[in-house]
Amino acid sequence: MDVNDLRSVTTLFMFVAFLSIVVWAWKGSRREGFEDAAQLPFVDDLPAAGSQGEKQ
């Protein structure tokens, strides 16, 4: 086994890992979690302490 065989095995392993991640991400049961995560930037944060319009 030379270095080219090792490179081929590594490439094949990475391709299988990539396909596994794609299948996991496109699974129907994950849709709700991803939709919730997609809305996170639009959710209003709690106001900071002291920013209620009060004068200091």
C-alpha positions as CSV (number, residue, x, y, z in Angstrom):
1,M,0.0,0.0,0.0
2,D,1.6,3.2,-1.1
3,V,0.6,6.8,-0.5
4,N,-1.7,7.0,-3.5
5,D,-3.8,4.1,-2.1
6,L,-4.1,6.0,1.1
7,R,-5.2,9.2,-0.8
8,S,-7.8,7.2,-2.6
9,V,-9.2,5.7,0.6
10,T,-9.2,9.1,2.2
11,T,-11.1,10.6,-0.7
12,L,-13.6,7.8,-0.7
13,F,-14.1,8.2,3.1
14,M,-14.6,12.0,2.8
15,F,-17.1,11.5,-0.1
16,V,-19.1,9.1,2.0
17,A,-19.0,11.5,5.0
18,F,-20.2,14.3,2.7
19,L,-23.1,12.3,1.4
20,S,-24.1,11.2,4.9
21,I,-24.2,14.9,6.0
22,V,-26.4,15.8,3.0
23,V,-28.8,12.9,3.7
24,W,-29.0,14.0,7.4
25,A,-29.6,17.6,6.6
26,W,-32.3,16.9,4.0
27,K,-34.2,14.4,6.2
28,G,-37.8,15.4,6.6
29,S,-37.7,15.2,10.4
30,R,-35.0,17.9,10.6
31,R,-37.1,20.5,8.7
32,E,-38.8,22.0,11.8
33,G,-35.5,22.5,13.6
34,F,-33.9,24.1,10.6
35,E,-36.9,26.4,10.1
36,D,-36.7,27.5,13.8
37,A,-32.9,28.1,13.4
38,A,-33.5,30.1,10.2
39,Q,-35.8,32.5,12.1
40,L,-33.3,33.2,15.0
41,P,-31.8,36.4,13.4
42,F,-35.3,37.9,13.3
43,V,-36.3,37.2,16.9
44,D,-36.2,40.3,19.0
45,D,-33.8,40.2,21.9
46,L,-34.7,41.2,25.4
47,P,-34.0,44.9,25.9
48,A,-30.8,45.7,27.7
49,A,-30.9,46.8,31.3
50,G,-31.5,50.6,31.6
51,S,-32.6,51.1,28.0
52,Q,-36.3,51.4,28.9
53,G,-36.2,55.2,28.1
54,E,-35.2,56.1,31.6
55,K,-32.9,59.0,32.0
56,Q,-29.8,58.4,34.1
